[in-house]
């Protein structure tokens, strides 16, 4: 039997659903965010053993895989559903993600946030028209035909240029040479880009060299930003948490800082339940903030991780069932790629991400303020989150170990 290669690359989705579901908007919106966030926490704990900085987009990756899930059946679909923490009702999945997407792309905002999907299909290959139509209808994924068989490299370049354009050239060469082949049959793509000013900007004149202690205990010198102002802040016996709003107050960055330089101890209790508890105990107070400027770029090849997380069947041939995607019964996931970028400075934040799933077929309220400000000195490793405030959806999640 012939063996075909399919690349699927996604990040954020546009979705819709029957009118009968259009009522519990806020509740469903939050459920979709909780599913995506739960998957993001699982990924964080999968990646946390790696040295250095971590940075990825849970929403990007979960939406990528949800689009692939749209084409799955049987055991393949069951495993993907479990790993992604998705509800059983596909209409509900589609509607929930649509509500988040609508919040993300709404107009008249003082920041830039874009998220787009595209589907690149081998011309002439027997994809199910219903699947292609569903990707377009529910995920706003426009289909373009390419010829991977005779124009493999040109197809790769075309897709990479699309990603670069959609991420303000922050994500380059997402699909490396050699990843696509004459056996590639499909590439599903998504790119997310975010750039916003802080509601409370740091004054560049106050930025100066300061100490940052690495997890190893080594001290380095890096540029540290300073500002004292009113922020939403909380603390426990072991950590401090600070929320910094972006202009418009739709989105914010949460910074979770261990009180001692013991990231592993804090990571052991870092989950959605504890995060919700920490956020629920925050209050509006005056805080003296010290935060390093930093820039981070990451790239992950995630097939092995996702198999170990509980969805191995999607990567098997024979075994994978993507017959909702194509009646040929020849498709399976070969690789999942995710690439991300972030820069945090005095003005605000710029971030971008793109995700790729490579498939093969051969098969297949304010409170009273204290008189003295709190001190939040991020001079050692911390976790940071960029979230959509209405739904609580985590768009980006990272760990800053070394800001150099």
C-alpha positions in Angstrom: 0.0 0.0 0.0 1.2 3.5 -0.8 2.5 5.7 2.0 1.5 9.4 2.0 2.8 12.3 4.1 0.5 14.9 5.5 1.4 18.1 7.3 -1.1 19.8 9.6 -0.3 23.1 11.1 -2.8 25.0 13.3 -3.1 27.5 16.1 -6.4 29.3 16.6 -9.9 28.6 15.2 -13.1 30.3 14.1 -16.1 28.2 15.1 -19.9 28.2 15.1 -22.8 25.9 16.2 -26.5 25.4 16.0 -28.8 28.2 17.3 -30.1 25.9 20.0 -26.7 26.1 21.8 -26.4 29.9 21.6 -27.7 30.6 25.1 -25.2 29.8 27.8 -22.5 31.9 26.2 -20.3 32.8 29.2 -20.5 29.3 30.7 -19.6 27.5 27.5 -16.9 30.0 26.7 -15.2 29.3 30.0 -15.6 25.5 29.5 -13.7 25.7 26.2 -11.0 27.8 27.9 -10.8 25.3 30.8 -10.3 22.4 28.3 -7.5 24.3 26.5 -5.9 25.4 29.7 -6.0 21.8 31.2 -4.2 20.6 28.1 -1.7 23.5 28.4 -1.0 22.5 32.0 -0.4 18.9 30.9 2.0 20.1 28.3 3.8 22.4 30.7 4.4 19.4 33.0 5.6 17.4 30.1 8.1 20.1 29.1 9.2 21.3 32.5 12.1 18.8 32.8 13.8 20.5 29.9 16.6 22.9 30.7 16.3 26.6 30.0 13.3 28.7 29.1 9.9 27.4 28.1 7.3 29.2 26.0 4.4 27.9 23.9 0.7 28.7 23.1 -1.7 26.2 24.7 -4.6 27.7 22.7 -2.6 27.3 19.5 -1.7 23.7 19.9 -5.0 22.6 21.3 -6.9 24.2 18.4 -4.5 22.6 15.9 -5.2 19.2 17.3 -8.9 19.9 17.6 -9.0 20.6 13.9 -7.2 17.3 13.3 -9.7 15.7 15.8 -12.5 16.8 13.5 -11.2 14.3 11.0 -10.8 11.4 13.4 -13.0 8.4 14.3 -13.0 5.5 16.7 -10.1 4.9 19.1 -8.1 7.7 17.4 -10.8 10.2 18.2 -11.3 8.9 21.8 -7.7 9.3 22.7 -7.4 12.7 21.2 -10.6 13.8 22.9 -9.2 12.6 26.3 -5.8 14.3 25.9 -7.3 17.6 24.7 -10.0 17.5 27.5 -12.7 18.0 24.9 -16.5 17.5 25.6 -18.2 14.7 23.6 -20.5 17.0 21.7 -18.7 18.4 18.6 -21.2 21.2 18.1 -20.4 22.3 21.6 -16.7 22.2 20.9 -17.1 24.3 17.8 -19.4 26.8 19.4 -17.2 27.2 22.5 -14.1 27.8 20.5 -16.0 30.3 18.3 -16.9 32.3 21.3 -13.3 32.6 22.4 -12.2 33.4 18.9 -14.9 36.1 18.6 -13.5 37.7 21.7 -10.0 37.6 20.3 -10.7 39.2 17.0 -13.3 41.8 17.9 -12.6 45.2 16.5 -11.7 48.6 17.9 -9.0 47.4 20.2 -5.9 49.3 21.3 -3.7 46.3 20.6 -3.0 43.9 17.8 -4.2 40.3 18.0 -4.7 38.1 14.9 -5.3 34.4 14.5 -5.8 32.7 11.2 -6.1 29.2 9.8 -5.4 27.8 6.4 -5.7 24.4 4.8 -3.1 23.3 2.1 -4.3 20.2 0.3 -2.6 18.0 -2.4 -4.6 18.7 -5.5 -6.5 15.7 -6.7 -6.3 13.8 -3.4 -9.7 12.4 -2.3 -10.4 14.5 0.8 -14.0 14.3 2.2 -15.8 17.4 1.1 -17.7 17.5 4.4 -14.4 17.7 6.3 -13.0 20.5 4.0 -16.3 22.3 4.4 -16.3 21.9 8.2 -12.8 23.3 8.5 -13.9 26.3 6.4 -17.2 26.8 8.2 -16.3 26.2 11.8 -12.6 27.1 11.8 -12.5 29.7 9.1 -9.7 27.6 7.4 -9.5 28.5 3.8 -8.4 25.7 1.5 -5.6 26.1 -1.1 -4.4 23.4 -3.4 -0.7 22.7 -3.7 1.3 20.0 -5.5 3.5 18.3 -2.9 4.3 15.5 -5.4 6.0 17.6 -8.0 6.6 21.0 -6.2 7.6 19.8 -2.7 10.1 22.6 -1.8 8.0 25.3 -3.4 5.0 24.1 -1.3 7.1 24.2 1.9 8.3 27.8 1.1 4.7 28.9 0.3 3.4 27.7 3.6 6.4 29.1 5.6 6.0 32.5 3.9 2.3 32.5 4.9 3.2 31.8 8.5 5.9 34.6 8.5 3.4 37.1 7.0 0.7 36.3 9.6 3.2 36.5 12.6 4.9 39.8 11.5 7.9 37.7 10.5 8.4 36.5 14.1 7.9 32.8 13.2 10.3 31.8 10.4 11.0 28.5 8.8 8.3 26.7 10.7 8.5 23.7 8.4 12.2 22.8 8.1 13.7 21.3 4.9 13.1 17.6 4.5 9.9 17.5 6.6 7.6 17.6 3.6 8.0 15.1 0.8 6.4 13.8 -2.4 4.1 11.8 0.0 2.7 14.9 1.7 -1.0 15.3 1.2 -2.3 17.9 3.6 -1.0 20.8 5.7 -3.3 22.5 8.2 -1.9 25.8 9.4 -2.6 28.4 11.9 -0.7 31.5 13.1 -1.3 33.7 16.1 0.3 37.1 16.6 -0.1 39.5 19.6 1.4 42.9 20.3 0.2 45.3 23.0 1.3 48.1 25.3 1.0 47.7 29.1 -1.8 49.7 30.7 1.0 50.9 33.0 4.2 51.2 31.0 7.6 51.1 32.5 9.7 54.2 32.1 12.8 53.2 30.1 14.8 55.8 32.1 14.3 53.6 35.1 15.6 50.5 33.5 19.1 49.5 34.7 21.4 46.6 35.1 20.5 44.3 37.9 21.1 40.9 39.4 19.1 37.9 38.3 19.8 34.6 40.1 19.5 31.5 38.0 18.1 28.2 39.3 21.7 26.9 39.6 22.4 29.7 42.1 24.6 31.6 39.6 24.1 35.4 39.5 24.0 37.1 36.1 23.5 40.7 35.2 20.6 41.7 33.0 18.4 44.8 32.3 15.7 45.2 35.0 12.6 47.3 34.6 11.0 49.2 37.6 7.6 50.7 38.4 5.5 51.3 41.5 1.8 51.5 40.9 -1.6 49.9 41.5 -1.8 46.3 40.4 -3.8 43.2 41.1 -1.6 41.1 43.4 -1.7 38.1 45.7 0.6 35.8 47.7 0.7 32.6 49.5 3.3 31.1 51.9 5.3 29.9 48.9 4.7 32.4 46.0 3.6 35.8 44.8 1.3 36.4 41.8 1.0 39.7 39.9 -1.3 40.7 37.1 -0.2 43.3 34.6 -2.9 44.5 32.2 -2.5 45.4 28.6 -4.0 48.5 27.2 -7.7 47.9 26.8 -7.8 45.5 29.8 -9.0 42.6 27.7 -5.8 40.7 28.1 -3.2 40.5 30.8 0.0 38.9 31.9 0.2 36.9 35.1 3.6 36.4 36.7 3.9 33.7 39.3 7.1 34.0 41.4 8.3 31.6 44.0 9.3 33.4 47.2 12.5 31.3 47.3 14.5 30.5 44.2 12.9 27.1 44.0 11.1 26.7 40.7 10.7 23.0 40.9 8.8 23.2 44.2 6.3 25.7 42.7 6.0 23.7 39.5 4.9 20.7 41.5 1.7 22.6 42.6 1.2 24.5 39.3 -2.2 23.4 37.9 -5.5 24.9 36.9 -7.1 24.4 40.4 -4.3 26.1 42.2 -4.0 28.9 39.6 -7.7 29.6 40.0 -7.3 29.7 43.8 -4.4 32.1 43.6 -6.3 34.3 41.2 -9.3 34.3 43.4 -7.3 35.6 46.4 -5.7 38.5 44.5 -6.5 42.1 45.4 -5.9 45.6 44.0 -2.9 47.1 45.9 0.2 49.3 45.3 3.1 47.2 44.2 6.8 48.0 43.7 7.6 45.9 40.6 11.0 44.8 39.3 10.9 42.7 36.1 13.6 41.7 33.7 13.4 42.6 30.0 13.5 39.4 28.0 13.2 37.8 24.6 12.6 34.1 24.0 12.2 31.8 21.0 11.3 28.1 21.2 10.6 25.2 18.9 9.1 21.9 19.8 8.7 18.6 17.9 5.9 17.1 19.9 5.0 13.7 18.4 6.8 11.7 21.1 5.3 13.9 23.9 1.7 13.5 22.6 2.1 9.8 22.3 3.2 9.5 25.9 0.4 11.8 27.0 -2.2 9.3 25.8 -2.9 9.6 22.0 -0.5 7.1 20.4 -3.0 5.7 17.9 -3.2 8.9 15.9 0.5 8.3 15.1 0.2 4.7 14.1 0.0 3.0 10.7 -1.9 0.8 10.5 -4.2 1.9 13.3 -5.0 5.6 12.9 -8.5 6.3 11.8 -8.9 9.7 10.0 -11.6 8.4 7.6 -13.7 11.5 8.4 -10.9 13.4 6.8 -10.5 11.1 3.8 -12.2 7.8 2.8 -8.8 6.5 1.7 -8.0 5.3 5.3 -4.3 6.2 4.6 -3.7 9.0 7.0 -1.9 9.2 10.3 0.0 11.9 12.2 3.8 11.8 11.7 4.9 14.9 13.6 3.6 17.9 15.5 5.7 21.1 15.4 5.2 24.2 17.5 7.2 27.4 17.3 6.8 30.5 19.5 8.4 33.9 20.1 8.0 36.5 22.8 9.6 39.8 23.7 8.8 41.7 26.9 10.0 45.3 27.3 9.1 48.7 28.8 6.3 49.4 26.3 4.6 46.0 26.5 4.7 42.6 24.8 5.0 41.1 21.4 4.3 37.4 21.0 3.6 34.9 18.2 3.2 31.2 17.6 2.5 28.6 15.0 1.8 24.9 15.3 2.2 22.1 12.8 0.8 18.5 12.8 2.6 16.3 10.3 0.5 13.4 9.1 1.3 10.5 6.9 -0.7 8.1 4.9 0.3 4.7 3.9 -2.0 4.6 5.8 -2.5 7.9 7.6 -13.6 44.5 42.6 -10.9 46.8 44.1 -10.2 46.7 47.9 -8.6 49.2 50.3 -4.9 49.7 49.6 -2.3 49.3 52.3 -0.1 52.4 53.0 3.1 50.6 52.2 3.5 49.0 48.7 4.1 45.3 48.2 7.5 44.4 46.7 7.4 42.1 43.7 11.0 41.5 42.6 11.3 39.0 39.8 15.1 38.6 40.1 14.9 34.8 39.8 13.0 32.2 37.6 9.2 32.7 37.3 6.2 31.4 35.3 4.3 33.8 33.1 0.9 33.6 31.4 -0.8 35.8 28.8 -4.5 35.3 29.2 -7.8 36.5 27.8 -9.5 37.9 30.8 -13.2 37.3 29.9 -12.8 33.5 29.5 -9.5 33.0 31.3 -8.2 31.3 28.2 -4.4 31.0 28.3 -3.0 32.2 25.0 0.7 31.8 25.9 2.4 30.1 28.8 6.1 30.2 29.7 8.9 29.8 32.2 11.6 32.4 32.3 14.8 30.7 33.7 17.4 33.0 32.0 16.4 36.4 30.6 19.7 36.9 28.7 
